[in-house]
């Protein structure tokens, strides 16, 4: 396999909202920018974000950035870094107006201002009345943002490598990142992109779970690249689950179904939430409902031939209510399950939705890691933004409307820092051929012929094991077993072979490369979860039900070498205002 | 579920069916497995044409929430929809 070499000032891996906001900033600063995306850019997962983007514009109700900051710190269960959160909330209005100028067609109020809707976790005056902070372009905000940013990039002459898959970062002996190896999916050719700065914006890794709400492309590619480069991942035990995904498919069934009077039943036809939450019943918080569903299935009271889901009953609501209030849900059930919820209950199971953890960065988007006595030493030349990064603004739990904000704020911030870095470091570092060779060897591994396991087989086992041992119900015993099981799956990886060695659109090879990333990320997630002996945000331990600030108000860092854990303090000091000290999180 | 390169067009299409939303992945992957092989040449061209639609518009057409202005797009959408619950 020949190796093509190209040189750019900046390499952006991933073309969702974070990557495109960064590339736009760089291209406008006249940097020579390459964006590598494994799918066509406007098919990135940002397109699925429907809700909106938070900014304290105060167009509907009184609001200011400090209240937004309070809500985000509280929502994070005090694991969020308060300097980054202050920065994000302060700059949010400016960047939303900027999006408006880029062409995002925000919905409007009668007075012409941007429409803002109320989301959970938003408050006025530090926890008092409900706020309305989420700016929306109907129910297609992510789609509108992605298309506007892509068009602006075309105008700014950003260079796109569409349908290229990035495999490994290239580093020198001192640890500086010099670019990456990428493969053209169309031709199978490998290419070395040398870059003075590299940004990872590869999105989440929901595909490590059997039931998840993510697109198939969310395989944690940037996370795998970082771990292989010897850089840790941060807070990976924090995965946001939604209690009612369609069983076996993962698609979200909105809480609105239960809000309208729908309820859950087990295989015995029992309305089981009455046992777990006698008062709130089916409207208990997401984590309580998720764990209850898990327990019903685990204790043999699930539904279906494998007893591996429960049922969401809506049929008692009547056809009129369902058609009027829940038409989208009915349409999805008719289309994908062939059932009509007016007559038949919906099979549901908790679905993995969002990764709060990721590549550790500071608020400038620089990737940071512990070096000797310094907990946050920047990795020269490497940056990260969006769901693959952990700034950390979401801490233990992300608030609705903050993910689209995260990608534009820190995509832009990282780009600004990359521009500064290039001003201060005017010369390209020499290429490290040993690192290139190592990356190419790893790629050639999939050219080996042999008999063994299949990619799909191992992937299925991995996703099932993550669901069984590292899902919504977490105990030391289960998590330790999970570490053991995922370890065994990792050991089986060298015995996986593909049987397609063609060059053109060899998707079997791409899926094998994705599998390697999934295995790395799954191991990181379960080891991090087994280590954190408290309940905080989305990480809910049955055997350690309380938040333990004294011992655990700190960020986890997982290194793949030796599956080693390390920790670093939460940045509790904001930039200009007083800290929000940890309090019990009550809504 | 890996597709070998005995049909390079199919291998290419398989990647075009990787989209930004789980719903579209389900629609399109299921259709490739259960419906694509039965299409005639014109219908295969129609399928390639519908794949060029932006994700959100494609989802709305496939869910039957909107109709395309071209009849052949609605016809291929109906075929995709029929495979979704398989």
Interface residues (C-beta under 8 A of the other chain):
Chain A: X38 X39 X42 X43 X44 X45 X46 X47 X48 X140 X143 X146 X147 X163 X185 X186 X212 X213 X214 X215 X216 X217 X249 X250 X251 X331 X332 X334 X335 X336 X337 X338 X454 X455 X456 X498 X499 X500 X502 X504 X505 X506 X507 X508 X510 X511
Chain B: X1 X2 X3 X4 X5 X8 X11 X12 X14 X15 X18 X19 X20 X21 X22 X23 X24 X25 X26 X29 X54 X55 X56 X62 X63 X64 X65 X81 X84 X85
